[in-house]
Amino acid sequence: MHCQTTGSWGSYMPTPRTSVGDPLERIERLASENAVVIFSISSCCMCHAIKRLFCGMGVNPTVYELDEDPRGKDMEKALVRLLGTSPPVPVVFIGGKLVGAMDRVMASHINGTLVPLLKQAGALWL
Amino acid sequence: MANHHIPYALLHGMNVPTSFINQEGSAFDFGELEEAIVLQGAKANLLTGRTAATLEMFPSWPMRYQQTPGSSKSGGESTDSGSALNTISSKTENQFEPDSPISKKASSSYHQAFDQQNLQQQQQQQEMASDPSRTGTSLNQSAPIVKPLQEKKRASTSEKQLDAKTLRRLAQNREAAKKSRLRKKAYVQQLESSRIKLTQLEQELQRARSQGLLLGSSGGGVGNISSGAVICDMEYARWLEDDERHMSELRTGLHSNLSDTDLRLMVNTYLSHYDEIFRLKGMAAKFDVFHLLTGMWTSPAERCFLWMGGFRPSELIKILISQLDPLTEQQLMGICSLQHSSQQAEEALSQGLEQLQQSLIDTVAGGPAIDGMQQMAIALSKLANLEGFVRQADNLRQQTLHQLPRILTVRQAARCFLVIGEYYGRLRALSSLWASRPRGRLMSDEQPCQTTTELQMVQPSQSHFSHF
């Protein structure tokens, strides 16, 4: 799924937010569509680090750059609420389930739970 | 008694034969001056308590009022003043009677020390007490005073004769003057050597700072340390002391074959101890991230191998693997897997930091469209991300340490922590040895031998700083 630019929506009537789905729902929906989903901001260096981590492990994550999404701001807010902390990104979902931000991802990698999770989600083959 | 002081004219040497001035090299011997005056029967228009006058002569000293109420004063001391007006301090006190406000107000301990000596001396010469405050007049506190001339005035100036009393007084004056001169000389010498020592210390300090031996110096900058960094270093030093304690407990525990339960307790305590340093670093990162990132909180040798503000976890694990055999197959796999994961995480963080650096460079290098203030604002917001990276790096370190007891037995975990502690202790000792090795100013070939000797002589100590 990719973001549309604002321009392409211009010809439509403004749709009420509820029909588009509230941001959290959207997040969860997007998260469940792929094995590894990362919500990111293109200029964020920590997001870059987390992408490199997964790529380095041989995983091919699906990345949503919230700064390139018209609803990105709302989603960021929703993520802050979800995580309980700011910044909202990067945040990782594996197999549709929330893993967390960078610190949780690294902790799970160190304690050995990340790889099994990835395998379980089909993101990693031996 | 009236206060009699050196007339202004005399103070400024106008009417005084210059032969009496600087008579002994650098000493201005008031005693002999007075003698001259007496002998000449100079008529003094005595100014009383003109500190202003004296101030002129010794501008560096604070004004004090003087008076020398005379009778309790033993006669006969004159003080010399050094020719150097600023060495007056030594001479100040000779005249003052014990309860003179002036003597009490002596500003420096040196003055007081001299005061004491003078007072004693004065008391010895109490016989002159009947003379009105001969010794009282001091030009300003510090100046050696020419004797109050009042006695002369009374006793001799009118007669222009030297009676026995006067002679005796003059002799005592000379004695006192001589003693004052010697004291002054000693004092000045002391000052000189202190000055040299101070310069040396400053140089050492600068050198040590530039080598980063001193915590809390922004490498090369003198005294340029943020308060956050100071606190960080202090807390870190305290942590190191705790670390030594924990380590010796662990050592004892291992050698005394404690039960596994007890040992596990120790290991958990040690883990909490590590948690503490990461907590400290987290706070320090908020206040002064550069202090952490540049490794200024650690010893130079550790700084050399610094990764993102601390140790590199995969390196540490490598060290442990080599120190930890025998390991079971499962343990070995666990350790190697830990090392591998750590490496991947380190790599990811390094790449993220690199991107941050690149982005910062782009901002600071500036594009044509960006104005100065905006550029700075953007750069500042990018810098703010540094804290995140240091935090994540510390998080990685912390997780790695916590993982060790999970894959190893308790004894092995305890040994791990000992190995780690000792390793960094040695790095700190290395830093200190390196810093204190003789610098070959001219001869570089002498160094290796001397360094070796040093190594043999010096016990590594835990006196320096960090490994986390």
Interface residues (C-beta under 8 A of the other chain):
Chain A: S43 C45 M46 H48 A49 I50 R52 L53 G56 M57 M102 D103 M106 A107 H109 I110 N111 G112 L114
Chain B: G334 S337 L338 S341 S342 Q344 A345 E347 A348 L349 Q351 G352 L353 Q355 L356 S359 N385 G388 F389 R391 Q392 N395 L396 Q399 T400 H402 Q403 R406
